[in-house]
């Protein structure tokens, strides 16, 4: 009996020794890979890194405690640990800004100085502000006939108020984005909303169609800043792995505005008159301006780093000249992966505006609905947009996380096979250990510091704000050791480059669900043509709204991920092209329906979208190669 009991601790001890040995063999395999990799690079010693023999970085496991905490995704000079997760870091930015001077070694390297709650609050304000531009374009659609009668003009002139607004919405962001890259986001928001409020007042007081047209142009210029610069602010706050959900919520405003606008406008016009649509917009804009002025902080990464004296990764270059160039975004159209993506987004956005412009007349003629009832029909697509926005952003982040885990496992197995001496069971054990420890790390209390003071907060699920101790977990989540590495010749983190998820995986959600929007539009046109029940038409529009948000968020986030340090610029280009095409579609849809009927009109729009979906499959398959051949440059 005693012999049996004495064997129990011996068995447990043997199991622990075996687990430790397996972990060490797997870690040693990956370490050997990095040593071989750097021996080929023949790097010169860097004054800020810990160097091994012959000027090469020390790649052996170490248990020395770091002088400061580190975070997965951040570059820390002491210990020369480059943890996984730093996205879009070029050599110049890493060496000149992220590493910094030796006197800065006591400060942690962070992606942002704002905590999870503050970031969420900023996203809410920006999403609220982002609703105004599309809301202003569609809120008075039910009042077009009333405006025509009161101002004694023609239907063509009244429809021009929509066209000129969309054109202004397309051109003005090119200017706002350039200004924000030089002077910051917050100043642009405040200046543009002052312009927007004054233009709304002018619209409400218009006594001629000429004055209304002029005020609509100015109104669109004021409202357009958030569309471009807002995406830049989101990119300032969130790394790639968390950006999809935030951008999905932000882009919801651009898609739900055309949907809820006619609902509000219909009731306002029928009850207190069309001029009150602009008074309400002015009041709404005033509330947003107050929030921006007194609550919203500056988010531009370079300005924030200077203000808080924070060491932040992936900072944009400081402008050498203070010249605003609104034509700069057009430069990025030379990249095929940019041009094709923006063209496809424009096709979708134009089709959405064509449908929205035609709905009041179609539902009134086919189903005999009143102005108020026509406004309610936009709810079907609106509900689909909301659900698609929530699901689309989370789905995009899920796909990236899942792909990264798969690539981590493949990386560990490949190194085990190349170096030999490590069994597949050891590799599986190490991979599971990495995952388990990373999950534990996310929920622990971790110190953060942006201004020299240290405080603790719970990392929760937002691990990019958590700064973890280097002597407790290594870059891969394993305890007791830390694998040290620096940059490759191209400036790409060696550990991160090995498991970098191609940015084209952002397109997965849009490609999987791209058929929903064109199919919905096809049925919409023929349901109107054959006078199908109203419930059937509204149901098909719900699915169209669902698919539209999936596609829009997926493709737009892909562009932002490619140009992280120029997110406002690339978003302004995207907005400009799509808004100009939407203006064209809103003009041609009525004469097309008059000549072809709703069935064939929306069949044409549907075929264009199907063609765009096939083009995006090509971008998904070859975009990574194109980016290697024509790498995105920061102008």
Secondary structure, DSSP 8 states (H G I E B T S, - for coil): -HHHHHHHHHHHHHHHHHHHHHHHHHHHHHHHHHHHHHHHHT----TTS-B-GGG-B--S-B----SS-B-TT-EETTTTEE-TT--S--HHHIIIIIS--GGGTTS-EES-SS-HHHHHHHHHHHHHHHHHHHHHHHTTGGGHHHHHHHTT--HHHHHHHHHHHHHHHHHHHHHHHHHHHHH-HHHHHHHHHHHHHHHHHHHHT--SHHHHHHHHHHHHHHHTHHHHHHHHHHHHH--HHHHHHHHHHHHHHHHHHHHHHHHHHHHHHHHH-THHHHHHHHHHHHHHHHHHHHT-----HHHHHHHHT-EESS-----SS----TTGGGGGGGSHHHHHHHHHHHHHHHHHHHHHHHHHHHHHHHH---HHHHHHHHHHHHHHHHHHHHHHHHHHHHHHHHHHHHHHHHHHHHHHHHH-S--HHHHHHHHHHHHHHHHHHHTSEEEE-SSS--EEEE-TT-GGG--B-TTTB-TTS-BS-B----B-TTS-BHHHHHT---GGGGGHHHHHTHHHHHHHHHHHHHHHHTT--HHHHHHHHHHHHHHHHHHHHHHHHHHHHHTGGGHHHHHHHHHHHHHHHHHHHHHHHHHHHHHHHHHHHHHHHHHHHHHHHHHHHHHHHHHHHHHHHS-----
